[in-house]
Amino acid sequence: MYEYDEECLKTFLENQSQLFDEPVAETLEGAEAFLEECMATIVENIDEVREFLEEEGLDVEGMSSEELEDASEVFVLPGGRYLIVEG
């Protein structure tokens, strides 16, 4: 199980509309519960984002780092890490 720090939870709360039409969480606790339920993943860099998405069967060959960061399931965290939420 992952531990989601405050930076991760706040970023997800503020940007959840990039992946979902309606809010799935309204509080930090709600965000944490949602992320745990869908087993969201935190990775350290864009290369790990690419690797994770490839392992999940997505065709990311030829996608630039910027295109990966713009993917709806990828949340760029202020500290440089990435949160990947499979909706």
Secondary structure, 3 states (H helix, E strand, C coil): CCCCCHHHHHHHHHHHHHCCCCCCCCCHHHHHHHHHHCCCEEECCHHHHHHHHHHCCCCCCCCCHHHHHCCCCEEECCCCCEEECCC
